[in-house]
Amino acid sequence: MTAWSYSSISTFKQCPKKYYHLKVAKDVKDSGNAATFYGNEVHKAAEHYIRDGEPIPAKFNYVKKILDAFNRIEGEKHCEIRMAVAKEDNVYKPTSFFAKDVWWRGIVDLLIVNGEKAYIVDYKTGKNAKYADTKQLDLMAGATFVHYPEVKVIKSALAYVVSNEFIQKKHTVDMYKSYLSVFDDELERLAVSEENDVWNAIDGPLCAFCPVTSCEHNRKR
C-alpha cells in the first residue's frame, strides 16, 4: 500500500474521491487558502525562534509566551523533524522519509528529547480546539519511540496558539504499537479502495472548499 500520513488518511476519511484525485491520480492540487498560509507562517516563525533564536515577527508576538515555555524545557530540541516508519509482519522500524520501505511518514513541529523523557508539540492555528484529534499525537509518539529507543515516556500536546488551549496526552513505550495502529480500520478501507479502484465521493460541508471541481458534490463549480 502507498505510504500514508495523518493528513492523507484524514483526507481519505473525509472523502475517498478527494483522496484519489490528490494522492493517486494526482490530477488536482490543493493550493490551500488564507488559513493554510497563515498557519504555515506561524509554524515557520516558531521554528526559527526556537531553533535559530530569530525574533518573532510582530504580528505573531502572541505566541512568544507559549514558545518561551517550550524553550525552557530541558532537552535536545528538534524543530519540524521528519520521521518515517517501516512495517513488516507487525514489526516497526525507523526508516528514511522517502525510503522504498516507508509505511508511515510525518513531521513533528517540536520534539524535545531528554534521556528517557520526551515532549512532542504540534502547533494549531485554528480558532479553538473543538475538533482536536489526539490520534495525531499517538502517531507521532509511536514514531518517536521507534526512532528514539532510549525514550520511555512522552508528554505530548496539540497547542492551539490562538485560543491558548492545550490538548495533552501521556504515552509510554510499552504501548507504542497501539499508537501506530490507531488508523488500522481506515487503512483497511483504503487498501480495499486501492485494490478495487473504487473511490466513492462523500457529500459534506467541506465540499464547499474542495479543489476537486469535477465532483458532482462540489460547491465551487
Buried (B, 14 or more C-beta within 10 A) or exposed (E): EEBBBBEBBBBBBBBBBBBBBBBBEEEBEBEEEEEEEBBEBBBBBBBBBBEEEEEBEEEBEEBBEBBEEBBEBEEEBBBBBEBBBBBEEEEBEBBEEEEEEBBBBBBBBBBBBEEEBBBBBBBBBBEEBEEBEBBBBBBBBBBBBBBBEEBBBBBBBBBBBBEEBBBEBEBEBEEBBEBBBBBEEBBEBBEEBBEEEEBEBBEEEEBEEBBBEEBEBBEEE
